[in-house]
Amino acid sequence: MKVAKFGGTSLANAEQIKKVCNIVLADRERRIVVVSAPGKRHKDDTKVTDLLICYATRFLQDGLADAEKQAVFQRYREIVAELGLGEHIGKQLEGELDAVLSNRKGLSAERFMDAVKAAGEDTCAKIVAHYLRSLGEEASYVNPKDAGLLVSDEAGNAHVLPEAYEKLAALREREGITVFPGFFGYATSGELVTFSRGGSDITGAILAAAVTADVYENFTDVDSVYVVNPNLIANPREVKEITYREMRELSYSGFSVFHEEALIPAYQADIPVCIKNTNNPSAPGTMIVAERLCATNQVSGIASDSGFCSIYVSKYLMNREIGFGRKLLQIFEEEGISYEHTPSGIDNISVIVREKDLTEDKEKRIIERIFRELEADDVTVQHSLALVMIVGEGMRQSVGTTARAATALAAAKINLEMINQGSSEVSMMFGVKAAEANRAVIALYQEFFGDDAESADEVSATSVASVSV
């Protein structure tokens, strides 16, 4: 059995949905299909999920959002019509969607937003099931609540509950093709809760683990994972095989080809993941596995992500003060901020956090508390940072990787704000100014993957990430 998940670009319109169904029918082992909401049809288009968020935001603000609702309806009307599903099915699907979009009764703003966002995947799953049946196939839509996908009650940031796997295992016994909406599950109270954005990857991994699939196929719009963002480097090297740990580090660092949290269920169940291209399904893709043989090049990928800031704390003899680190992080905890990294020295420590989490008020309170409660000598906040990551299992057996990376960045005249290497030695992180992140990635790629690496004609101004799902 295979679980196949299809991303937004794979389901953007009727033509793409037909491709998806042909892929599913080409391999009878693909018995569970997980779908995202329709994505962009072209560069300047809007994803259905973004249309839904726009609708919910306007509705919560004004109590009415007819234009935004019609924009959502129109996307699905076009898909239904072009698939030839008929007026009756179109009206049925639109009525079910309208019931969700119009139901604010008893729902908080967060609950309403989650319900509206989830409607994108839910409606798409119903359409795919209808189309497969129109082809004469035995296919059925399954709602996550009926299947037993139980998740934590954290709006917009759900995590699967352990007891869900036993319930979801029954999906293996279903006849025909099961079409399952990604991105959301249900709390034990019965409330709908979504995963974080891009969470359809997580749904697919959970189902693959629950039914002990032979492989979890994740279909997107690229032939494979690349060692670097192809918007920065023309024709970068493809990655044929990569470990769970490497891919998780790269996903965290900016690769958006696969959700970082989606690897955990697959890893725990030891299920290989294959990244494939809906538009070129014959391409072998990239396999994500538990272990691999390390090639001569110790680095398997380079990525970066911006939107970070550093709170630098200095205090003489900090290293001798028992509990200093705990007290410092407790301040962040009480302010509702999770930390990303904490590089330190004997008299100083830096706490790296997401810039969006550190509001002006919180920053002021945190600085005051650090001076008052910890009697720090100095507290400095540095904004607009990017974290550049090089990842590779082979780095553990190699000498001089840090020196090579630092030399390459120095030659590119990029100042390092921070260096941090995890104890696993699978990744190495460099903090740089956000404006220099793209140049840093290019410099590192040229160092580790050849001097003949050709920079793209136009460097993307956005944060470094792989092509989005």
Salt bridges, closest charged atoms under 4 A:
ASP27 OD2 - LYS2 NZ 2.67
ASP45 OD2 - ARG41 NE 2.62
ASP45 OD2 - ARG75 NH1 3.58
ASP50 OD1 - ARG197 NH2 3.03
ASP62 OD2 - ARG58 NE 2.49
GLU68 OE2 - ARG58 NH1 2.89
GLU78 OE1 - ARG41 NH1 3.03
GLU87 OE2 - LYS91 NZ 3.06
GLU94 OE1 - ARG77 NE 2.81
GLU96 OE1 - LYS126 NZ 2.96
ASP98 OD1 - LYS69 NZ 2.86
ASP114 OD1 - LYS117 NZ 3.77
ASP122 OD2 - LYS126 NZ 3.53
GLU137 OE1 - ARG28 NH1 2.89
ASP153 OD1 - ARG111 NH1 2.76
GLU154 OE2 - HIS159 ND1 3.23
ASP201 OD1 - LYS5 NZ 2.81
GLU217 OE2 - LYS2 NZ 3.85
GLU217 OE1 - ARG30 NE 2.57
GLU238 OE1 - LYS240 NZ 2.84
GLU246 OE2 - ARG292 NH2 2.59
GLU261 OE1 - HIS159 NE2 3.71
ASP305 OD2 - ARG354 NH1 3.08
GLU321 OE1 - LYS315 NZ 2.85
GLU334 OE1 - ARG369 NH2 2.49
GLU335 OE1 - ARG365 NH2 2.88
GLU335 OE2 - ARG369 NH1 3.80
GLU340 OE2 - ARG354 NE 3.63
GLU355 OE2 - HIS383 ND1 2.58
ASP357 OD1 - LYS356 NZ 3.28
GLU363 OE1 - HIS383 NE2 3.03
GLU373 OE2 - ARG369 NE 2.70
GLU373 OE2 - ARG372 NH2 3.50
GLU393 OE1 - ARG245 NH2 2.88
GLU393 OE1 - ARG396 NH2 2.73
GLU417 OE2 - LYS433 NZ 2.74
GLU436 OE2 - ARG439 NH2 3.66
GLU447 OE2 - ARG404 NE 2.77
